[in-house]
Amino acid sequence: MTDNNYSYIVIDMINYDSDKEAIAQKLKQNKLKITPQRMAILSELTDNRDHPTADAIYQRIKQKLPNISFDTVNRTLITLAKNGVIKHAEGQGAKRYDPMTEPHHHFHCIVCNKIIDFMNKEYDKIKLPASITKKHQVLDQKIVLDGICQNCKNKRDNKG
């Protein structure tokens, strides 16, 4: 399976506590059953701030839980996202996941597809146009900056 065939999910990584009790509490708050699979998936998401795809999570998790299927990982991520435990992250190709549910924004590297979380109170206060708010119900608001991350920029600079 390739990442290009699946969605990315985003977890709130800036202030997300990755200890087992915090993860279990997050599941309880959302009235979700605490299972070893959910705990392992959430732990993987919170321990790695790379906004992984379902396939990337599956590849990591199957080392710890050899009997877990890709379908279980994918359905669990969809359930967690539907219940607000995690969020989907924008990006190219497969859907990516983000454990961070608090308001935040993203910097997306157009070279390596890395997504970097950042907070900015001014961006949180951007006034939406009346042409949107009068006709539509806005459920979430975030800014996505596209550019070249420091690592990719350094690689480019060193080649030239």
C-alpha positions in Angstrom: 0.0 0.0 0.0 1.3 3.5 -0.8 0.6 6.7 1.0 -0.9 8.1 -2.2 -4.0 5.9 -1.9 -5.0 6.9 1.6 -6.0 10.0 3.6 -3.9 11.8 6.1 -5.0 12.5 9.6 -3.8 15.3 11.8 -3.4 15.1 15.6 -3.0 18.1 17.9 0.7 17.9 18.5 1.5 21.3 20.1 0.0 20.7 23.5 -1.0 17.0 23.3 0.1 14.9 26.2 1.2 11.5 25.0 1.1 9.6 28.3 -1.3 6.6 28.5 -3.6 8.2 31.1 -4.1 11.4 29.0 -4.9 9.3 25.9 -7.4 7.1 27.9 -9.0 10.3 29.3 -9.3 11.7 25.7 -11.1 8.6 24.6 -13.4 8.6 27.7 -14.3 12.3 27.2 -15.5 11.4 23.7 -17.4 8.3 25.0 -15.1 5.9 23.0 -14.2 2.5 24.3 -10.5 2.2 25.4 -9.0 -0.7 23.4 -5.3 -1.7 22.9 -5.6 -0.8 19.2 -6.9 2.7 19.9 -4.3 3.3 22.6 -1.5 2.2 20.3 -2.7 4.3 17.4 -3.1 7.4 19.5 0.2 6.8 21.2 1.9 6.6 17.8 0.2 9.8 16.6 1.2 11.7 19.7 4.7 10.4 19.9 5.5 11.3 16.3 4.7 14.8 15.1 4.8 14.1 11.4 1.1 14.1 10.6 1.3 10.5 9.2 -1.0 8.7 6.8 -3.1 5.7 7.8 -0.6 3.5 6.0 2.4 5.0 7.8 0.7 4.5 11.2 -0.2 0.9 10.2 3.5 0.2 9.2 4.6 1.4 12.6 1.8 -0.2 14.7 2.1 -3.7 13.2 5.5 -4.0 14.8 3.9 -3.6 18.2 0.6 -5.3 17.3 1.4 -7.9 14.6 -2.2 -9.1 14.2 -3.6 -5.6 13.6 -5.0 -5.0 10.0 -4.7 -1.9 7.9 -8.5 -1.8 7.9 -8.6 -1.7 11.7 -6.1 1.2 11.7 -8.0 3.1 9.0 -11.4 2.6 10.6 -10.0 3.6 14.0 -8.5 6.8 12.6 -11.8 7.7 10.8 -13.7 7.0 14.1 -11.3 9.2 16.1 -11.5 12.0 13.6 -15.4 11.8 13.5 -15.4 12.1 17.3 -13.0 15.0 17.5 -10.2 13.1 19.1 -7.9 13.9 16.1 -8.3 15.9 13.0 -7.6 15.5 9.3 -4.7 17.5 8.0 -4.6 19.0 4.6 -1.9 17.9 2.3 -1.1 16.4 -1.1 -2.1 12.7 -1.8 -3.3 10.5 1.1 -5.3 11.9 4.0 -3.1 12.7 7.0 -4.0 12.9 10.7 -3.3 15.4 13.4 -3.7 14.8 17.2 -4.0 18.5 17.9 -7.6 19.6 18.2 -7.0 23.0 19.6 -7.0 25.9 17.2 -3.7 26.0 15.3 -2.4 26.5 11.8 0.0 24.7 9.4 3.0 25.3 7.4 3.1 22.8 4.5 6.4 22.1 2.7 5.8 21.8 -1.0 9.0 19.8 -1.5 8.8 17.0 1.2 5.1 17.4 2.2 6.0 17.9 5.8 3.3 19.7 7.9 4.5 21.9 10.8 2.0 23.1 13.4 2.1 26.6 14.7 0.0 29.0 16.7 -0.7 32.6 15.9 -3.4 34.6 17.8 -3.7 37.1 14.9 -4.5 34.4 12.5 -7.2 33.1 14.9 -8.9 36.5 14.7 -9.2 36.9 10.9 -12.6 38.2 10.1 -14.4 36.1 7.6 -16.1 37.8 4.6 -19.9 38.4 4.9 -20.3 36.7 1.5 -19.2 33.5 3.2 -20.8 33.8 6.7 -24.2 34.9 5.4 -24.5 31.9 3.1 -22.5 29.2 4.8 -21.8 27.7 8.2 -18.1 27.8 8.9 -17.1 24.9 11.3 -13.4 25.4 11.4 -10.9 28.0 10.5 -7.2 27.6 9.9 -4.4 29.1 7.9 -2.2 26.9 5.7 1.1 28.4 4.6 2.7 26.6 1.6 6.5 27.0 1.2 9.8 25.2 1.6 10.8 23.9 5.0 14.3 24.7 6.5 15.5 21.2 5.8 14.6 21.3 2.1 15.8 24.8 1.8 19.2 23.8 3.3 19.4 20.8 0.8 18.7 23.2 -2.1 21.2 25.8 -0.9 23.9 23.1 -0.5 23.4 21.8 -4.1 23.8 25.2 -5.7 
